[in-house]
Amino acid sequence: MPWFPLVRQGEQYRSVRIDYRDGLRYPHLQRIPGAEDRLSKILAPR
């Protein structure tokens, strides 16, 4: 099944086609520098 992510190049956005059929192998989250850490707030004990 093809995958169509939205890619930003400068100020323009476009959709690209990626044919990948093996599924997620090692999914993980990556921090965006300068972005608020929302996941720690969600996972914090109450």
SULMOSUL-V790755 format. One record per residue. N is the residue number from 1. PHI is phi in radians with two decimals (NA if undefined). BURIAL is + if it has 9 or more other ideal C-beta (glycine too) atoms within 8 Angstrom, else -. Layout:
n->[N,N]
phi->[PHI,PHI]
burial->[BURIAL,BURIAL]
This chain:
n->[1,2,3,4,5,6,7,8,9,10,11,12,13,14,15,16,17,18,19,20,21,22,23,24,25,26,27,28,29,30,31,32,33,34,35,36,37,38,39,40,41,42,43,44,45,46]
phi->[NA,-1.26,-2.11,-2.14,-1.27,-1.63,-2.01,-1.78,-2.18,1.18,-1.75,-1.85,-2.03,-2.63,-1.71,-2.08,-1.75,-2.20,-1.56,-2.42,-2.10,-1.64,1.40,-1.34,-1.60,-2.32,-1.17,-2.70,-1.67,-2.15,-1.26,-1.70,-0.98,1.50,-1.52,-1.14,-1.48,-1.44,-1.13,-1.09,-1.16,-1.18,-1.54,-1.16,-1.15,-1.76]
burial->[-,-,-,-,-,-,-,-,-,-,-,-,-,-,-,-,-,-,-,-,-,-,-,-,-,-,-,-,-,-,-,-,-,-,-,-,-,-,-,-,-,-,-,-,-,-]
